[in-house]
Amino acid sequence: MAAKKSDATDAICALPSCSSSRRWSYDVFLSFRGEDTRKNFTDHLYFALKDAGINAFRDDNELRRGKDIATELVRAIQDSRVSLIVFSRNYAASKWCLEELVKIMECQRTAQHVVLPIFYNVDPSDVRKQTGTFAEAFSKHEERFAAEMDKVLRWRAALTQAANLSGWDLTSAEDGYEAKIVKKIVKEILSHLNNTPLNVTIYPVGIDSRLQEMNLLLNVGLNNVRIIGICAMGGMGKTTIAKAIYNQFFHNFEGKSFLANVREISKQPNGQIRLQQQLLFDILRTKKMRVSNVDRGINVIKERLCNRRVLVVLDDIDQLEQLNALAGKHDWFGFGSRIIITTRDVHLLKEIEVDDIYMVRELNHDESLELFCWHAFRKSHPKEDYVELSKDVMDYCKGLPLALEVLGSFLFHRCVPEWKSALDKLKKIPPDQIQKKLRISFDALEDDKEKDIFLDIACFFIGMDKDYVVKILDACGFFAEIGISVLICRSLLTINKYNELTMHDLLRDMGREIVREESPKQPEHCSRLWFYDDVVDVLAKHKGTQSIEGLILNLPTLNEVHLSTEAFSKMQKLRLLQLNYVRLSGSYDHFSKELRWLCWHGFPLKFIPNGFHVENLVAIDLQYSNLRQVWKETKFLGKLKVLNLSHSHYLTNTPNFLQFPTLEKLILIDCTRMVEVHPSIGHLDRLVLLNMRDCKHLKNLPRSICMLKCLEIIDLSGCSQIEKLPEDLGEMEALIQLLANGTAIRQIPASIVRLTNLRNLSLCGCKGLPSSTLASVFWSWVSSRKTSNFTSLLPASLQGLSSLTTLSLDNCNLLDEAIPKDFGSLFSLRFLNLRGNNFCSLPASISNLPKLRFLSLDHCTRLQSLPDLPTSLRFLYAINCTSLERLLNLSRFERMPELFLMNCHKLVEIPGLEKLESIGTIRMEGCNNLANPFKDNLLQGWSGSAEGSIFLPGDEIPNWFSHQCMGSSLSFQVPPSLGCKLKGFNLSVVYASDINIVIPVPLKATDPYPSVTVIVKTNGLDWIHMPTFFEVPIPPPDLDLTWVGHLPHSMFGNQLDSGNQVEVVVDLGYGLKVKKCGVHLVYDQDERISQSESDGGELIMYNSTSNKTAIVAAHDEGVSEHQARSKVKRDRNDDDDEGGPSHGWFDKDQHPKRFRYQAGSSMNINEE
């Protein structure tokens, strides 16, 4: 997390090379003795430089007047990037030459001035030591300037310094030819001039963090050739990042080239050849090679660059042939080379097999606001009257740098009414400058069908399931699967983790603007209508035309809008139609026969009229309809794939499914009066999904459902009157998920063991079954014999469920005899939910589950002990297990699981916990019976070894904390290590509740979270670490708490070294006041602290870094589950890399959320 900076200078997080470079008047300043070389060597050199396009300064007028060096010459030296000093026999005889030299060497020290000496018929040693003719000259100077010997000493020092630099000795010239030396000098000068940093941007906000991420991908230290792609939509800053990377690293390479605007140049005549020539010239620094054709250019590049370590940036690539012409293979370049490609098309990068792809992320809110404010206000924050308006711009731009810059510059120096007017305009007409940039990707699409797909999605389908949309667009003849893939590759579209189609709001607006431009003043002639005013106007005035292919109108649930079906009579090409909560009068045969998608939430009629042309429909979505039955007469829909009638509360029966044989998804959620599913459902050979969740009056399913060989998911959760499933359930060989939570099912059919593909079985809340016979829920799969026979039969029976990964039996009144004695056969099981049951113990065989990751035993109030659990376990929950006395020994775990053990009143200890260095999450509020030796061992085992932190009552910082200070911050210098390795430091903080602030419990999402900031100042950098807490204990008004935390050395980039200055700032957030803090440096040789040094306090909480958090609490009162739910937060993305359960007994409504102590990544910020 980046630190905020208040003033203008600090707010620009730029490398020095990111923003600007000095403007020079000359490339080269020539210093020479005229009488020695003016008419020979220096003259040849001057014109060779001029021929090479190098702007050189030489004093032609012999401006040597008076005592001092001419002002013009001083200015010329200062305004030159390079000085060439031609040392000749009589150079030191001229005091003006020596004064020039002193000034040149001064500029070298202070202004990054490059100095290159040339020894023309003089021995470098004579110059360095002032011997030979140089000794003779200085003998005269010392005599003449006897009263100014300091000046003579400066001359001598300047000569010695200059002669020690690398240069050219003409006494050893190749074959005695000066021309060859001149050629080499010109080449060297060109290489130095090519070291000019690129201009990046005036306000490089957010650049630093992105450079750090790119640096990890480039890995410049490795000697292999790496090709890295930078990919994003237009306007995201790809070129800016590439320039900044180029500036940061080009000094480290033998050759470098930044080829800008490759896409545009390639379109020009011989454009690719020109780019090849520019690449060769940039790197070889010779006269531009003539390349006859692209193939010849490829060969030259491979021949001349294969042994050179180069840095090449190819900016704005959009065709594979461009890459093939410039950087087709890794072996074209020498070891250690880095090739960077910016593009909008990720597929191009994959085609040439780049080593890594950096997907540029949008600016976050703080970065967006800062960048916008620099352009709109010329400072890092908005003016007081513009704060809310600035936030509106943030919402519009959605982190797109181009939009922030364009709008910020446009709104600069404008008044509030002008801002408001501009924002109103943005809602309908996006800025042209932004649109032109974004439209490049759209115009580059070669297939009109791909353009149609993009426009359809931009106008109608954002946020919808990708597979659903593919079915609709395929029916329109668009080949949507490959088309969407192309759009994704071109950075025009993304798919989120829920498989929903998403795109940046400005890309959406760009697509809609393209449609609007089809007929700006007559929307009825546009191909797609989505804007409310336009749609209502067209429908109300019957202005529809054949141009309209798609239309959406979303009205509120209660509205007074009355329209006629006749408005659709001229829309004969209408493919896509959404009319949510729209009421129409008239004949439905006015609708187009070309309809492929009909979405009409709140459909007002009791049945679909016969005249409605539905024969070509692929998807029908009539959620919240008024339907009593779907059709009065039989309708054949031979193309229908998705039928969604959810929340149709008056619908009692399904239609006859023989009418739509191609149906793949049937969704009837919350059809509360549904009592019967038509037996013809068994003929839906392509049905994949059947969702009848919360159909509360449905009592059974027809046996024909077992004929569905393609069905993968059945969801009957909330069908509270279903008591049994069809006996032939095992015939549904493709079934993956069976969800029947909250049903009245009394027995699972024995045939279920034949479901070899079943991965998720959830029967939470099946309380209709008595506890004494609930075993049959599980074991009727095998036999109806008594429990005594289960042991011999289970292995064979459970082997059939070889794919089962999630088993949820939450609140099913399970007793001990209902739990299988051998879980080992479920070798794929990863998630096991047994919450709220009545068993006293678990079978020992649970330890044989090799893949078990999650085990939930919350509210199992009779549970007394746990057996050894598999070491694969990562999350164990046993909240309110009030009889639990013993827990497994953790010493054999390589990585300790998260443990949630709140209100386990009888729990005494957790063996082995103190020995673990890899700590997960432990919460033990309300565990009042914890033994003191256990707490002592935990503190001693933790301190100085494992990462993490502990909260305990008390107001004293342990006396072994060597640095202590009152208040919320302290500074210290890291002392010498005396041969011991520094592992990090422990931080102790004493805090209390602020009596002047009422702390809400639970905290709201908007309340500030507690934070700790640690700044390590080292080597000119600030390493900032800001771990973020999502919860800390709130002490009562009369109690102080002490937090002891450990921050490892690695957290600060291993920069926590002797002599470094460290500053620690602690802010525990809303309503908590830090009283004092202390630091104890931890070395390898540290002894363990004793409990007496920690003031003997009871442990409250244990928080560890990264994704590791723990609480060890001992309050007098237990912690309610409501409190646990309200206090803790945790991102499930931190779960095991194989993912969490697909249906959630970890959902927020079933289990308290976890919170975490998140290690913010360390970062460096250049000191100004």
N, C-alpha and C positions, 0 to 999 in steps of 0.2 A: 504494500500500500504506500503510495507516494506521499511524502510530506507536503503540506500546503505551504506556499510562500506568500508573504504579504506584499512586498514592494515589487515594482515593475521589473527590476533587474533579476531578482530571484525567481520571478514567475516564469521566465523563459528558460526551460530546461534544455539548453542547447550546448553542444560541443562548440568550441571556438570556431571550428571550420564550418559549422552548420549555417551560419547566418550571412557572413560577408567575408570578403578578402580585400586587402589594401589595393588601391589604384596606383599603378606605377607609371611614371612618365617615360622611362626607358627600360629596355630589357637588360642592356649591358653598358657599363661604364668602362672605357679603356683608359688605363693609366700607363703612361710610357714616357721615355725620354726622347723628345722629338729629334734631336740631332743624331741619335743612334738608329732609330727604327721608323721614323715617320714616313719616309719615302720607299721603304722596302717591306719588311715583315708586317709592321702594324697596318700599313696601307692594304696589303694583301688580305690580312685578317679582317679588316673593317669591311671590305667589299664582299668577302665570303659570308660574313654575318648578314650583310644587307641582302645578298642574293637568297639567303635562306629565310628571309622575312623577319629577321631579328633587328629590332630597333636599337642601334648602338649609338652611344654618345662618345665623341672624341673632341678634344680641344684643338680646333683647327686654327684658332686665332692667336695661340700662344698668349692667353690672357694672364700673363705673369707681371703684375704691377704691384709695387709697394712691398711691404714686408710680409703680408699675409696672403694666404690662398684666396683666390677670387671667390666672391659669394656665389657666382653662377656655378662654379665647379662644386662647391659644397652642396648646393641644392641638387645638382646633377647626380652626385654620389648618393645622396639620400633618396632620390627618386628613382634609383636603378635597382633592379632585383639582383644583378650579378655584377661583380667587378672582375675584370681581367687585368692583371698586373704584369706588364712585360718588363721583367728585370733585364737590363742590359748593362754594359760595362760602365757607363757613366750615369746610371740611374741615380745612385746615391749622391752624385755631385750636385744634384738639383735639390735645393731646400724645398721648392714648391712640390716636387715629386714626393719628397719625404712627408710634407704636410698632407698631401693627398692620401698617402699611404696610412698615416695616423688616423685620418678621418674614415677611411675605408675599414680599417680594423675596428674602429669604434662602432661603426654600423654593423659589422659582423657580430659583435658582442651584444648589441642592444636591439637590432631590428631584423633579425633573421636574414641578414644580407649574406649572399653567397660570394666567397672570394676564391678565385682560381689563379695561381701564379704560373707564369711562363718564364723560363730561364733561357734567354736568347744570348747564346755565346758567352755565358757566364756560369760558373760552377755554383750550384745551389749552396754548397758549403760556404763559399765566399759571402753570399748574401746572409746566410744564417749566422755566421760568426764575424761578419764584417772584416774579412781579410781580402788580400789582393787589391784590386782597384777600389773596393769598398772601404778598405782600411785607409787608403790614400785620401779618399773623399772625407772620411770622418776626422782625419788628422787636421784637415783644413777647417772643418766645422767646429771642432773643439777649440781651435785657435781663434776663430772668428766669433764664436758664441760662448766665450769663456765665462761671461756673466750670466748666461742662460743655459747652464749645463742640464737643467731638467728637461729642456726642449730636446737636447741632443740625446739624452737617455730615452726619451719617448720615441725618437726616430729609430734608435737601435732596437728597442723592444718591438716596435712595429715590424722592422725587417726580420727579426728572429721569428716572430709569430707567423708572418706571411710565408717565410721560407720553409716552415715546418708543415705547411699545408700541402695536400696532394695537388700536383700540377703536371706541367710538361717541361722536359729538359731537352732543348733543341740540340745540345751537344751530342745527344745519343739518338738523333732523329733517324728514322728508317731510311737507309741508303742516302742519308744526307739531304733528302728532299723535304723542304719546308711545307710543300703543298699537302703532303700526307698528314703532317702534324696539324695544319690548319683545318683539314677535313675532320680530324678527330676532335679538335676543339669545338668546332661548330656543332658536331653531333652531341658533345657533352653539354653544351649550352642549351641545345634544344631539349635535352632530357630534363634539365633543371627547370626550364620554362614550362614544361609539361606538368610540373608539380603544383600547379595552381588549384586550390580547392574549388569545387563546384559551388555555385550559389544554391543553397538549399531552399530556404524560406525565411521570411522576415520573423515570423513567430513560430518557431519549431516546437509547439506544445505537444507533449506526449512522445516526442522522438526518442528520448533516452530509453524508455522501457522497451520500445520496439527494437531499438538497436541491440539491447542486451539479448533479446530473444533471437534476433538474427545472428548475433555472434556465436551463440550456441550451435546453430545450424552450420555456419561457415567453418567453424573450428580451424581457424587459420594456422594453428600450430602443427596440424598434421601435414604430411608430405604427399598425400594423395591428391588427385584432381577431383574437385567437388563442383557439381553444378547445382545451384540452388534457385528455385523459382519463388517469386513473390507474386501472389495472386489475390485479386479482389475485384469488385465491381469498379466502375469508373468513379473518380473523385475521392477514393479512399486513401490516397497518399502513397501509392506504390512507388512512383518516381521519386518522391521526397525521401522515402526510406532508402531507396537504392543510392541516391546521391549522398546521403549521410554516411552510409556504409562505405561508399567509394572514398569519400574524404577521410574516413577513419583509417583505412587500410592501404591506400594506394602507395604510400611511401615504402611499404614492405615488399613490393614486387619489382621485378626487373623491367616489366613493361605493363602498361595499363591503357585501357580505352573505355570510354563511356559513349556508346552509340545511342543517341537520343532519337525519339520519334521514328523508330524503325518502320512502324506500320505506314506512316505517311510517306517516308522517303522511298519505300519499296514500291509504292504505286507510281512513282515518277519514272520516266524513261531511263533505263539502265540503273534503276535505283539500287538494286541489290549489288551490282558491280561497284557503284560508288561507296556503298557501305563496306564492302570487302576492302576496297582501297583505303578507306579511312581507318579501318581496323589495323591494317598493316602499317600505315603511316604512324598512327598513334603509338604503336608498340616499338617499331623498328627505328622511328625518327629519322628516316631517310627520305629523299625526294619521293613524292608519291609514285608508287608503282602503277604502271599501266596494266590493267587486267582486261583481257580481250572478251572473256565471257565468264559466267558464274562458275562453270566447272573448272576452268583454269584458276579462278580465284580460290576455290576450295583447295586445290592442290598446293597453291602457293602458301595459303594459311597453314596447312598441315606441315609443309616442308620447313617454313621459316619459324613457326612458333612451337613446334613439338619439343624443343629443348629449352624453352624459356618459361620461367615462372611468372605468369601474368595474371592480372586482374581485369576481367572484361565484364562490362554491364551492357546488356542488350535490352533497351527500354522500349516497352510497348510493342511486343510481338503479338501478331494475330494469325500468322499462317505458318504451317510446318515448313514450307519451303524457305522461309526466312531463317529459321533455326538451322536447317540443313546447309544453308549457304554460309553461315557465320560461325556456328559452334555445334556441328552435328554430332561429334563424339568426344568422349573424354580424352582419347589419345591424340587429339589434335594439339594438345597443350602440354607444356612441361610439368614435371612433378611439382606439387604445391600450388598449382594454379587454382583460381577460383573464378567461376563463371556465374554471373547473376542475371536472371531473366525476369523481367516484369511482364505480366500478361493478365488479361481477363479470362483466359481460357485454360482451365486446369488440365483439360484433356491433352493439350499440346505438350504440357510439361511431362505428362505421363508417357506420351508417345516417345519422347527422347530419353526416357528413364532418368530423370533428374534424381539427385540423391535425397533431396528434401524439398518440401513445399511449405513456404511460410504464408499462411492465410491471414491477411491483414485484418485485424479486428477493428470495429468501430471505436471511436473515442468514447470513453465513459463520460458520465454526466459532468464531473468536475473538469475534465479536459475539454469537453465541448464548450462549457460555459467560459472557460478561460480563453480559448482560441477565439470564440465569437466576440468576447469583450475586447480583446486586443484590436480586432478589426472595427468594432462598432464604437468603442469608447477610447481606444488607444491606452487602455490600462487593463489590468487582469480581472477586474470585477465590474459589475454594472453600476450605473448611477442609481441613486435611491429611487427615483420615479420610474425606473425602467426595469426593475427586478422581475416583476411578474411578466412583463412583455418579453423579456429575455428568456424566461422559462418557456414561454409559448414557442419561441423560435427553436429552443432546444428540442421541444417535443416534435416540431416539424422536421428538423434536420436529422434526428435520430443518429447522431454521432458521425455524420458524413462530413469530413473536413472541407471538401469543396463547397458544400452548401453553407457551412458556417462562415467561410471566408467571403463568399459572394454576398450573402445576406448581410453579414456584418459590415462590409464595405458600403453596400447600398444604403444601409440605415444610418451610417455615420453622419453625425451633425443634423439628424432629422428630429423633428419634434414628436411628442407622444401621439397626437392625432394622425400624423403621417405613418408612424409605426403601426397603429391600429388598422389603418386603411390598407397598408401593405400586407399585413397578416390576413386580412379578409380576402384579399386578392389571391394570396397563395393557396387558399383552400380550393380555388377553382382553376387558376391558371398558374402553373409552376414557372419559375424564372427561366427565361430562354437560355441564359448562359449555363445553367446547370443541366437543362434538358439536352443541349447539344452535346455535352460531355457524356452524359449517360446514354444517349441514343446511339453512340458509336457501336456499342455492343449489339444493339437491336439491328442496326443497319447491316452489320456484318453477318447476320444469319442468312445463309444461302438458300434456305428452303422456305417458301411462303407458308407451308404448314407449320413450321416451327414458329414463325411470326404469329400465326393465328393462335397457336397454343399459348404463347406468351400473353397475347392480348386477352384471350378468354380467361386465363388465370388472373391477370391483373384486374380485370373488371368484375369477375364473379367468384373465383374459387380460392382466394387467399384464405389460409387457415383450415382448409378442408383436407381430408385424408387423401393421400396421393393415389392409393389404389382405387379409391372411389372415383376420383377425377379421371384417372386413366381409362376406366370403363366408359365414361361418358364421352371423352374426347376421341377414343378409338371408334366409337359408334358414329362420330362425325367424320371419320376417314382421315384422322390426323396422325396415326402411328405415334401415339402419345408417349409410350415408354421410352423410345429412343429420342423423341423430341424433348421430353423433359430432361433427359440425361444431357442433351446438348445445351439446354438452357442453364443447367447447373454448372456445366463445364465453363460456360461463358460468363459465369458470375451474375446471371440474371435471375436466378432462382435458387432457393435452398430448401432442404427438407429437415425439419427439426426432429428431435428424439421421439416425438409422438407420431412420426411419419406424416406430418402435416406440411402442406406447401406454404412456404413463406417467402417474402421478398422485402427488400428495403422499401419503406414508404415512398421514397422519391422515385424508385424504379416503378412502383405501382402507379404513381402520378404520371411518370413519363409515358407508360403504356396507355393510360387513359387520355393523356394529351394527344398521343398519336391518333387515337380514335376520334377525339373531338375535332382535330384538324381536318378530318374527312369532310366535315360540313359544319364550320364554326357557328354559323348563324341559323342553321336549320337542323337541329339535332335529330329530327326524324329521318334524315338521310345518312345518319351515322350507322355503322354496323352493330354497335353495341350501346345500350342505354343503361346507365346506373345512377345518374344524378337525379335526386328526388324530383326537383322542380321540372327537369326536362321530361321525365317519365310521366308525371302527372299531367303535364301540358299535352303531351302526345296522346295519352289515353283519353283524357277528358274531351279533347277536341277531335278525336278520331283522325289523327294525322299520321297514323302508321303507314309505313312504306315497305316495299320488298327489300330495301337495304338492311332492315333490322334483322340481325341473326340472334341476338341475345338481349334479354331485358330483365331487370330485377326491380322490384318495388317492395320495400319493407315498411309496413304500417304498424303503428302501435296496436296492441291487443284490442283496445276499444277505440274505434274511430268512426267518423261520420262521412268517410269518403265513399261515394257511390259511383261505380263505373259500369260500363256496358261491355259485353263480350264482342260487340260489333267493332270495338276499337282495334281488335286483333285481326279483322277480316282481310286486311291488305298485307299482313306480315306473313307472307307465304313461305319465307325462308327462315322463320324463327326456329332455332335449334334449342335454345336454352332459355328457360323461363322460371323465374322465382317471383311468387306473388304472396308473400306472407301476410296473413290476416286481411286479405283483400276480398271484398264481396262484389260479385258481378251479377248483373241481370242480363237475360237474353240467352240465345242458343249457343251451346258450347261447340257446335260444329264450325264456328268461325275460327277456331284455333288451327294452327298450321299442322299439316301431316308430317312435317319434318322434325317435330319435337323429339329430342333425345333425353332431355332432363326436365323434370317437373318437380319443383320444390314449392309446396303451398302449405305452410304451417297455418293452422287454424282454418283449414278447408271447411267452408260453411255448410255444405250440403250433406244430406243423410246418405247419399250414395253417389258414385261417379256417374254422370249422365252418359247414356249410350252414344250420344252424338260426339262425345269428346274423342278426338283422334289420338289414341294411345298406342297404336300398333307398333310404332317405332321407338317407343320409350325404352331406355336402358335403366333409368333410375327414377323411382317415384318416392318422394319424401312428403308424406302428408301427416306429419306429427301434429298433435293437438287438434286433430280434426273433429268434426261433428258426425262422422260416419257411424251409421248403425250397421250397415253392411257395405262391402266394397262395391259390388255391382249387383243390380237386380237381375240382369241377364248375363249369360256367359260371354266373356270377352277373352279373346286369345291374344296374348302378348308374347310373341315368339322371341323377342329380343330382351325382355326384362331380366336384369341381373340383380338389382337391389330394390327391395320393397321395405320401406320404413313407415310403419303406422303407429309408432310409439305415442303414448299418452292420449290415445283415442279412447276416452273413457266410456263411450257409449257402444263400442264395438264388442259384440258378444261371441262372434264366431270368425274364424279365418275364412277366406275364400277357398274355392276349389282349386287346388294347386295344379291341376291338369291344364289350367289356362296359361301358365307360364313355366314351361319345362326347363328354361335356361336359368332359373333363379339360383343365385349364389349366396345371397345374404338376406335373411328374413329377420327383421327387428321389430319386436312387438313389446317393448318395454312399457310397463305401467299401464297396460290395457286392463284396468282394474275389473271390468265386467266380463272379460274373456273367460268363457267356460269350456270351450271346445276347440281343439285343433283338428282340422279336417283330415281324415285318414289318407287322403291322396298325397299328403306330405311325403310319404314313402317313395313317391315317383320323382322327387326332385334329385335327380342323379348328380347334379352339380352343386348342391347346397353345401356350403362350407361353414356358415355361421348360423346358429339359431339362438337368438337372445330374447327370452321371455321373462326377464327379471321383473319382479313385483307384479306379476299377474295374479293377484291375490285370490281370485275365485276359481282359478284353474286347478282341477283335482287330479288329472292324470294326462299322460301323453299316449297317443295311439301306438299300438305295437308296431305299426308300419314304419315308425321312425327308425327302427333298427335296420331298415333296408338302406339307409343312407350311408353309402360306402365312402363318400368324400367329406362327410361332416367332421370338422376339426374342433369346434367349440360349441358347447351347450351351456347356457347360463340360465339357471332356474332359481337363482337366489331371490328370496323374498316371496316365492310362490308358496305361501304358508299352508295351503291345503293339499299340496301334493304329498302323498304318503308312500308312494312306491314308484320305482322306475320299471320300464319293461324288462322282462326276464332275459330277453335276447340282446341286452345292451352290449354284450361282448362282441356282437357281430359288426359293430361300428369300428372297423379296423383302423380308420384314420383319426379317431378321436384323440385330441391332445389335452383339452381342458374340460373338466366336468365340475361346474360350480353350482352347488346346491345349498348355499348358506341360508339359514332361516327357513328351511322347509320342514315338513312333518314326516320325512322319510324314515321308515322303521327298519328297512333292510335293504342293503345294497345287493343287487343280483349276483349270484355266484359267478356268472359268466364274465364279470368285470376283469378277472385275471387274464383274460385273453386280449385285453387292450394293451398291447405291447408298446404302443406309441404314447400312452397316457403320461403326461408330465405333471399335471396339476390337478389334484383332487381336493376339493374344499367342501367340508360339511359342517362348518361352524354354526353353532346354535341349534343343532337338531335335538331339541330337548323333549320332543314328543316321545322319545324312547326311554323307558324306565332304566335306572342305573344298573339294576341286576341283570338286564338282558342286553345292555348296550354293546356288549362284546360282539353281538351278531352284526352290528354295523360294519365291523371290520372282518370278522372271521366267518361270516356266512359265505364269503367268497370261496371258502374251502369246504366247510362242513357244518352241519348243525349239531355236531357232538358237543359234549361238555368241555369246559375249560381245561380239564386234565388231559385232554387229547391234543391241545393246541401245539405243544412243544414238538411232537413228532411230525405234525403235518405242515407247520409254518414254512420251513425252507422251500418245499416244493411249491407251495401255493404262492408265496411272495415273489418267487423268481419270475412270474409272469409279468409283474409290474417293473420291468427292468429299466424303464425310462422315467419312472416317477421321480421328480425333483422337489416337488412341493406337496406337503401333506398338512392340511389344516383341520384340526378337530377341536376347535375353540368352543368351550362351554357346552360340552356334550355329556356331562355327568359321568365321565369315565372313572371306573374303579380299577383297582390293581389287576384284577383278573381280565379286564378288557384290554389291557396293554399287551401287545405281542411280546413274547419272550425272546424272539429272535428278529431283530431289525436288520441284521446283517445282509439279508437278501435284497434289501432295498439299497443296492450299492450306488445308485445315482442320487439318492436323497440328499438335498442341500438345505431345505427349509422345513422345519418341523414345529408346528404350533399346537401345544397342548394346554393352552391357557384355561383357567377357570374350571378345572376338573378335580375329582375327588380321590385320586390315588395317593398312596403314602410313599411310594418309591418308584423308580424306573428300573427296568431290567438292565442287568450288567451288559447285555449284548449291544446296547446302544453305542458302546465304545467301538464297535466293529463297523460303524458307518464311515467309510473312508472320505466322503465328500461333504459331510454335514457341516454347514457353516452357521446356521441360525437355529437357535432353540429357545422357544418361549414357554415359560412355566408360570407366568404371572397369575396371582390369585388362586394358586393351588394351595389352599390353606392347610391341607392335611399332609402335604409333602414334608418329610422329615430329613431326608438326606439325598445326596446325589452320588451316583457311582462315578467312576472314572469316565470322562467324556473324551471323544476323539480329539486328537490334537489339531485336527483341521478346523475345529470350532472357532469362530471369530466373534460371535455375539450370543451372549447368554442373558436371558431376562427372567428374573424370579422376584418381581415386585410383589409385596404383600404375601409372601410365603411365610406366614406367621409361625409355622411349626418347624421351619428349616433350621437345623442345628449344625450340620456339617456340610462342607463344600469339598469339591475335588481338590487334590493336590496339584498346584499349578507349576511345580518345579520342572515338569517334563515338557512344558510348552515352550516352543521357541518364540512364539509371539502370543502374548497374553490376550485373550478375547476381551471384548467389552463386557462388563458385568454390571447389570442393573439389579441391585439387591435392596432397594429401599424397604424399610419397615419389616425386615426379617428380624424380629425381636429376639429370637433365641440363638441367632448366629453368633458364634464365639470368635472364630478366626477363619482365615483363608490360607491354608498351608502353602508355602512356597511363593507367595506373592512378593515378599520382600527380596527374593533372589533374582527377580526378573529385571532386565534392563530395557526390554522392549515392552513398554507399558501401554495397554489399551485404555479403556474407559471403565472406571469403577464409581458407582454411586451407592452409598450405604447410609443415607439419611434414615434415621429411626432405628438403626441397628444399635440398640442401647446396651447390648450385652457383650460387646467386643472386649476381649481381654487386653489389659494394659501391655503385657509382653508383646502381643501382636502389633499394637500400635507403635511401641518402641522400635521393634524390628523394622517396621515399615519405614519409619522416618530415617533410621540409621542406614537401611539398605538403599534408600532412595538418594540421600544426600551425597552429592558429588559424583554420582554414577549415572543413573537413568535420567533422561530428560523429564521435566514435569514440574509440578508445583503442588504445595500442600497449604490448606487453610486451617488455622487452629485458633482457639480463643486466646486472648492475652494481649498486652500492650507493650511487650518487651521484644526488641530484636535480639536474637541470640548474640552473646558477647563475642563469639568467634567471628562475627561479621566485622571485618577490619575497617570498612568505610561506612560511616553512619551520618545521617543528617536529618534535622527536623524539616518537615514539609514534604512536598511531593517530588522533589528532584534533587539529584546530587551529581557531582562530577568528581572524577578521580583519574589518576594516571597509572597505567599498568606498570608495576614495578618489574625489575629484572627477575627472570624465572629461576635463576640459580640452578640450572641443569634439569629442572623438572618441566614436564610438558603441561602447558596450560590447556585445560579441558573446557573452560567456560567460566561462568560465574553464577552463584546463587544470589537471588534478589529477595530481600525481605521487606515487606510493607505492612505497617500498622495502620488500620483504617477503622472508621466508625460511621454510623449513620449521621447525616447532618440534621440536627434537631430543628432546623429552620425549614426543612423541606419534607413534605409528606410524600413518601415513596409509594407509588401504586403497585399493588401486587395482584395479578402479575404485571410485569412491565409491558407496555404496548410496543408494537413494532416500531413506532416512531420515536420511542425513548432512546437517548444515546446509549450505546454500548460501552462498557468499560474498556479501557485500553492501556497499554504500556508501550512507551516509545523508548528505545535505546539507541543512542547515536554514538558511533565509534568514529573518532576523527583520526585518520591515518593517511599518510602519504598524499595529502592534499585532497582527500575525499571524505565525504560523510557517508558512512554505512548506516542506514536507518532500518531498524527492525521494529515492526508494529504488530505484534501478535494481537489477535482480536478475541475477546471473550464474548460469549453469548449469554453468560449468566455467572454471577458470583453470589455467594451467600450474603444476605442482607441482615446484619446483626440487629438485635433489639437496641433501643435507645441507650441502655445502660451497659452495653457490652462492646468492647473492642475486639477486633479480629486481626490476626497476623497471617499474612500470606508469605510463604517461602517458595520461590520458584527457581528453576534452573534453566539457564540459557546457554546452549553449547557454543563452543568456539566456531564450529562450522557455520553457525547462523550468520556470521559476519564476514563470510568470504575468507575465513582464516586470517583476518586482518587484526585480530585481537592480540597484538604483540607488545613486547616491552617498549615503553615510551609513548604508546598511543594514549591520547586523551579520550576519555569515555564520559558521555553525559547520559544520564538515565532520567526519564520523565514518566511519571505514573499518573494516569487519570482513570479511576475506577468507575467513572460515569455518574449518572443521575442520582443525586441524593446521597452519595458516599464521599466522605472526606478523608483524604490521606493525611495522617498525622506525622509519620516519619518513615524513613526507608534506609536500607543498608545493603551493602554488597560484600560478598565473600568470594574471592577468586578460588577456583577449584583446580588443583593440580593432580597429576597422577599419584603423587605420594601422600595426598591428604589422608588423614586418619578419619574414621567415622565419628560423627558427633554422637554425643550421649543424650539420652532423653532429658537428663537434668539440665543440660544446656538449652533445651528447647522449652523450658518453663513448664514441662509436664502437662501441657494443655491437651484437651481432647481433640482428636482430628476431626475436622469438619469436611474438607473437600480436598480432592487431589485432582489437579489439572495437569495434563502433560502436553508437550508441544506437538506441532504438526497436526495429525488427525487423532491425537491421543488426549483423552480427557478423563479425569477420574474424580469421584467424590467419596470421601470417607466421613460420614456424618454421625454425630452422636447427640442429637437433641433429646430433650426429655419427652417431647411429644412426637408421635409418628408423623410422617409426611403423607398427605393425601395424594391419591392419584391425580386429582384435579390440579394440585400444586405442581406435581411433577410434570403434568402435561403443559402447564402454563409457563413453567420456567425454562424448559429445555428446548433447544433447537438443534437440528443436525441435518446436514445435506446427505441424502442417501447416495449421492454420487461417490462418496468416500468408501462405499462398501467394497466388498471383494470384487476383483476385476471381472469376474464372470457374471456380475449383475445380481440384483436383488430379486425377490419373489415377484412374479408377474401379477399376482392378486394378493391384496395385502392385508395380511394380519399385521403388517407393520404400518398400515394406513393410519392417518392422524386420528380417525375416529375409533380406532381400536387399541392403539398403543401410544404411550407418551413419546413425544419426539425426543431425539437425542440432541444435545448441544455439543459444541466443540470449542476447543482452544486452537485457533487456526494460526499456524505459523505463517505470517506474511513473509513473502520472499524478501531477502535483503536486497538493497539496491544501492548504487553509488550515485551521488549528485555532485557534479563538478563545483568546486568552490569558485566563486566569482573573484 
